[in-house]
C-alpha cells in the first residue's frame, strides 16, 4: 500500500509544475479574461436591477405611501381632536362662568331674602317691645296716679299721727 501523505505531496508537486505558467498574473487583471468578466458583470447587475426595480422598489414605495397616508391621517385626526378639546374647554369655561353667575345671583337673592325676613322680624320685635314698654309705662303711670291719689290721705294720716305724738292728748 502506498503512503497517502506521500501521494498528496507528489500531487502538489505535479500541480505546481503544471500550473506554473498561470501563476504569473492575477486573474482579475488578466486582459484575456476581460470579455468574460464584463459579460458576467452585465448579466449579474442586469438581473439585480430587474429584481430590485420589479419587486423591491414597488414594495418599498407602497410601504412609504401607506405610511405617509397613515401619518397624514393621524396628524389630521390629532389636529381635529385638539380643536374639539379646545372647543370643549371653551364651552366648559362658559358653562362654569354661567353657573358661577347663577350661584352668585342665588346667594345674593337668598341674602336679600334673609335680610328682609330679619328686618321684618326685627320690626315685629320692636313693635312688641314698644307695646310692652307702653304697657309697662301705663302700669307705672297708673301706680303713680294711685300713689299720688293716696298721698294726701296718707299725708293727712301721717300728719295726724305726728301731731298726736308731738302734742300730748288733751284729756
C-alpha positions in Angstrom: 0.0 0.0 0.0 1.1 3.4 -0.8 1.6 6.1 1.7 -1.3 8.7 1.5 0.9 11.6 2.7 3.5 10.9 0.0 0.7 10.8 -2.7 -0.6 14.2 -1.6 2.9 15.7 -1.8 3.5 14.2 -5.2 0.2 15.6 -6.5 1.0 19.1 -5.2 4.4 18.9 -6.8 2.9 17.9 -10.1 0.3 20.6 -9.9 2.9 23.2 -9.1 5.0 22.2 -12.1 2.0 22.1 -14.5 0.3 25.3 -13.3 3.5 27.4 -13.2 2.7 29.3 -16.4 -0.5 30.8 -14.9 1.0 31.8 -11.6 2.5 35.0 -13.1 -0.7 37.1 -13.4 -3.7 37.8 -11.1 -6.9 36.6 -12.9 -9.0 39.8 -12.4 -6.1 41.7 -14.0 -5.6 39.3 -16.9 -6.7 41.1 -20.1 -7.6 37.8 -21.8 -10.4 37.3 -19.2 -12.0 40.8 -19.6 -14.7 39.8 -22.1 -15.9 37.0 -19.8 -15.8 39.2 -16.7 -17.7 42.0 -18.5 -20.3 39.5 -19.6 -20.9 38.2 -16.1 -20.8 41.7 -14.7 -23.5 42.9 -17.1 -25.6 39.8 -16.6 -25.4 39.9 -12.7 -26.1 43.6 -12.4 -28.9 43.4 -15.0 -30.6 40.6 -13.1 -30.1 42.6 -9.8 -31.5 45.7 -11.4 -34.5 43.8 -12.8 -35.3 42.2 -9.4 -34.9 45.4 -7.5 -36.9 47.5 -10.0 -39.7 45.0 -10.3 -40.1 43.6 -6.8 -38.3 45.6 -4.1 -38.7 49.2 -5.2 -42.5 48.9 -5.7 -42.8 47.2 -2.3 -40.8 49.9 -0.6 -42.7 52.6 -2.4 -46.1 51.2 -1.4 -45.0 50.9 2.2 -43.8 54.5 2.1 -47.0 55.7 0.5 -49.1 53.8 3.1 -47.0 55.2 5.9 -47.3 58.8 4.6 -51.1 58.3 4.3 -51.4 56.9 7.8 -49.2 59.7 9.2 -51.2 62.4 7.4 -54.5 60.9 8.6 -53.1 60.6 12.2 -51.9 64.2 12.1 -55.3 65.4 10.8 -57.1 63.3 13.4 -54.9 64.8 16.2 -55.5 68.3 14.9 -59.3 67.7 14.8 -59.2 66.2 18.4 -57.1 69.2 19.6 -59.7 71.6 18.1 -62.5 69.6 19.6 -60.7 69.7 23.0 -60.3 73.5 22.7 -63.9 73.9 21.8 -65.0 71.7 24.8 -62.7 73.6 27.1 -64.2 76.9 25.9 -67.7 75.6 26.3 -66.9 74.3 29.8 -65.4 77.7 30.8 -68.5 79.4 29.6 -70.8 77.0 31.4 -68.7 77.4 34.6 -68.9 81.2 34.3 -72.6 81.0 33.8 -73.0 78.6 36.8 -70.9 80.9 39.0 -73.1 83.9 37.9 -76.3 81.9 38.7 -74.9 80.7 42.0 -73.9 84.3 42.9 -77.3 85.5 41.9 -78.9 82.8 44.1 -76.7 83.7 47.0 -77.5 87.4 46.6 -81.2 86.6 46.4 -81.1 84.4 49.5 -79.1 87.0 51.3 -81.6 89.7 50.4 -84.5 87.3 51.4 -82.9 86.6 54.8 -82.1 90.3 55.3 -85.8 91.1 54.5 -87.0 88.4 56.9 -84.6 89.6 59.5 -85.7 93.2 59.1 -89.4 92.1 59.3 -88.7 90.1 62.4 -86.7 92.9 63.9 -89.5 95.4 63.2 -92.1 93.0 64.7 -89.9 92.5 67.8 -89.5 96.3 68.1 -93.3 96.7 67.9 -93.8 94.0 70.6 -91.2 95.7 72.8 -92.7 99.2 72.2 -96.1 97.7 73.1 -94.7 96.1 76.3 -92.9 99.3 77.2 -96.0 101.3 76.6 -98.0 98.8 78.8 -95.3 99.0 81.5 -95.3 102.8 81.4 -99.1 102.7 81.6 -98.9 100.5 84.7 -96.2 102.7 86.2 -98.4 105.8 85.5 -101.4 104.1 86.9 -99.4 103.1 90.0 -98.1 106.6 90.3 -101.5 108.1 89.8 -102.9 105.8 92.5 -100.0 106.5 94.7 -100.3 110.2 94.2 -104.0 110.0 94.8 -103.3 108.2 98.1 -100.6 110.7 99.1 -103.0 113.4 100.5 -104.8 110.8 102.6 -101.6 109.2 103.8 -100.0 112.6 104.4 -103.1 113.7 106.4 -103.0 110.5 108.4 -99.2 110.8 108.9 -99.6 114.4 110.0 -102.2 113.5 112.5 -100.0 110.7 113.9 -97.1 113.1 114.1 -99.2 115.8 115.7 -100.7 113.3 118.1 -97.2 112.2 119.2 -95.9 115.7 119.5 -98.9 117.2 121.2 -99.9 115.3 124.2 -103.5 114.3 124.2 -105.9 116.7 126.0 -107.6 115.0 128.4 
